[in-house]
Amino acid sequence: MSDLTLDEELEDLESAEDFLDYFGVDYDQKVVHVNRLHILQRYHNYLKREGGDPNDPEEVRRERYTGLLTRAYRDFVESDALTEKVFKVFHMHEPQTAFISLDQIGKQAS
């Protein structure tokens, strides 16, 4: 066991594989190769939304983080990046809505 805290150990992790290995999440290298950034961003989003209290005991946090990383990875096993739309670029071509009042129809912009 390391003398480092959970937060200190997490600082040393860089790649999706590092995180998956650290938390003991079984993974298919082909899935990670194609979706590594998406998995990490989804994990980050889950942590931000559901990460719990940073003052919780390390074991509680480790278990929560493992569950959230597993969930993020599985999102891309069961789906794909285009469907999951993790990054803003995937939302740019979605239909946009705009309101134009009837009195504005036919008027030229100045």
C-alpha positions as CSV (number, residue, x, y, z in Angstrom):
1,M,0.0,0.0,0.0
2,S,1.2,3.5,-0.8
3,D,1.8,6.3,1.7
4,L,0.1,8.7,-0.8
5,T,-3.4,9.9,-0.3
6,L,-6.1,9.1,-2.9
7,D,-5.9,12.6,-4.3
8,E,-2.1,12.4,-4.6
9,E,-2.3,9.0,-6.4
10,L,-4.9,10.4,-8.8
11,E,-2.6,13.3,-9.7
12,D,-0.2,10.8,-11.2
13,L,-2.8,9.2,-13.5
14,E,-2.7,10.5,-17.1
15,S,-4.4,8.2,-19.6
16,A,-7.8,6.4,-19.6
17,E,-5.9,3.2,-19.2
18,D,-4.1,4.6,-16.1
19,F,-7.5,5.4,-14.5
20,L,-9.1,2.1,-15.5
21,D,-6.1,0.1,-14.2
22,Y,-5.8,2.1,-11.0
23,F,-9.5,1.5,-10.1
24,G,-9.4,-2.1,-11.3
25,V,-12.0,-1.7,-14.1
26,D,-11.8,-4.5,-16.7
27,Y,-11.8,-3.0,-20.2
28,D,-11.5,-3.8,-23.8
29,Q,-8.5,-2.0,-25.3
30,K,-10.3,-1.5,-28.6
31,V,-13.1,0.4,-26.8
32,V,-10.7,2.6,-24.9
33,H,-8.5,3.3,-28.0
34,V,-11.5,4.7,-29.9
35,N,-13.2,6.5,-26.9
36,R,-10.4,7.4,-24.4
37,L,-11.2,11.1,-24.3
38,H,-14.9,10.6,-24.3
39,I,-14.6,8.1,-21.4
40,L,-12.4,10.6,-19.4
41,Q,-14.7,13.5,-20.1
42,R,-17.8,11.5,-19.1
43,Y,-16.0,10.4,-15.9
44,H,-15.2,14.0,-15.2
45,N,-18.8,15.0,-15.8
46,Y,-20.1,12.2,-13.5
47,L,-17.6,13.3,-10.8
48,K,-18.7,16.8,-11.0
49,R,-22.3,15.9,-10.7
50,E,-22.2,12.9,-8.4
51,G,-18.7,12.9,-6.8
52,G,-20.0,13.3,-3.3
53,D,-18.3,15.1,-0.5
54,P,-14.5,15.5,-0.9
55,N,-14.3,15.1,2.9
56,D,-15.7,11.6,2.8
57,P,-13.3,8.8,3.9
58,E,-11.0,7.7,1.2
59,E,-12.5,4.2,1.0
60,V,-15.9,5.7,0.4
61,R,-14.6,8.1,-2.3
62,R,-12.5,5.3,-3.9
63,E,-15.6,3.1,-4.2
64,R,-17.7,6.0,-5.6
65,Y,-15.0,6.9,-8.1
66,T,-14.7,3.3,-9.2
67,G,-18.4,3.1,-9.8
68,L,-18.5,6.3,-11.8
69,L,-15.5,5.3,-13.9
70,T,-17.1,1.9,-14.6
71,R,-20.3,3.7,-15.6
72,A,-18.4,6.1,-17.9
73,Y,-16.6,3.2,-19.6
74,R,-19.7,1.2,-20.0
75,D,-21.5,4.1,-21.7
76,F,-19.1,3.6,-24.6
77,V,-19.2,-0.2,-24.6
78,E,-23.0,0.0,-25.0
79,S,-23.1,3.1,-27.2
80,D,-20.7,5.3,-29.2
81,A,-19.3,8.8,-29.1
82,L,-21.7,10.2,-31.6
83,T,-24.8,8.9,-29.7
84,E,-23.4,9.9,-26.3
85,K,-22.4,13.5,-27.4
86,V,-20.0,14.2,-24.6
87,F,-18.3,17.1,-26.3
88,K,-19.9,20.4,-27.4
89,V,-18.8,19.8,-31.0
90,F,-21.4,17.0,-31.2
91,H,-24.2,19.4,-30.4
92,M,-23.3,22.1,-32.9
93,H,-25.3,20.7,-35.8
94,E,-28.4,20.0,-33.9
95,P,-31.5,21.9,-34.9
96,Q,-31.6,25.4,-33.3
97,T,-34.7,27.2,-32.4
98,A,-35.3,30.9,-32.6
99,F,-38.3,33.1,-31.8
100,I,-39.3,35.7,-34.3
101,S,-42.4,37.7,-33.5
102,L,-45.0,38.3,-36.2
103,D,-44.2,42.1,-36.1
104,Q,-40.6,41.3,-37.1
105,I,-41.5,39.3,-40.2
106,G,-40.8,41.2,-43.3
107,K,-38.7,43.9,-41.6
108,Q,-35.1,44.2,-42.7
109,A,-32.4,44.2,-40.1
110,S,-30.7,47.6,-39.6
